[in-house]
Amino acid sequence: MARRLALITGASAGIGAAFARIYASHGYDVALTARRLDRLEALAAEIRMRFGVEAYAIAADLADPAGVDTVLAGIAAEGREIDALVNNAGYGLPGAYDKTTWADQSTFLQVMLTSVCALTHKVLPGMVERRFGRIVNVASLAGLAPGSAGHTLYAATKSFLVKFSQSLHLENLATGVHVSALCPGFTLSEFHDVNGTRAQVSQSLPAWMWLGADEVAAAGYEAAEANRPVCVTGAPNKAIAVLAKLIPDEWALALIASQGGKFRKV
């Protein structure tokens, strides 16, 4: 087909659904994957009607090591190749590290790290061969600041995605493949509802710290087009990211220790 195809993981809601609409609005066909097929099919129908492009709904669980191959097999069955990849699937796992099970932490790493690396590794060669590709890894402002108590591996995985994206960016400067880590702060989505911190963050964080999912996705799309390796969304978040680099580590860690209870469960 003449149109390019964008694959978005975690596309059933929030930033993932917003990315699907953004790419469709720029003339891409989209492949949507998440666990909830009903939501994917509803979004796919909306996108076809609204933007006049093709949309594929592929149910898969990236917590399953076979999930990546399930997604790629679904796309191959349509005779398509992936031109843009948005690694957005993710969630938070509340609680202190020793109060959680290793099974839960292992699953978390499978979704947040292993599936991202595997999917990227499998689609990148085709992008390089065709001399065109866009890869957006949805990281977080948390990956640019000291880790906080609670959600112990969350900031660590997001920091990994930032460094991973920077390295891929440098490796592909001459290939036509653009790689960007998107680092949003607090975003209006289902994220905090799923991990049980909605009441906590809504009561303790001011409205100016929040961005909408559409705004975040638009910034991510533009960063990938411009081939910026890291994109921090929103002026307050940019200021926080700069501050985290400039102040001594001890000060930054103390600040997080005093404020972390507003947005993390221990």
Helices and strands as residue ranges (DSSP letters): E 5-9, H 14-25, E 29-34, H 37-51, E 55-59, H 67-77, E 84-87, G 97-99, H 102-109, I 110-114, H 115-130, E 133-138, G 141-144, H 154-171, E 177-183, E 186-188, H 191-194, H 198-204, G 207-209, E 210-212, H 213-226, E 230-232, H 235-246, H 249-259, G 260-262
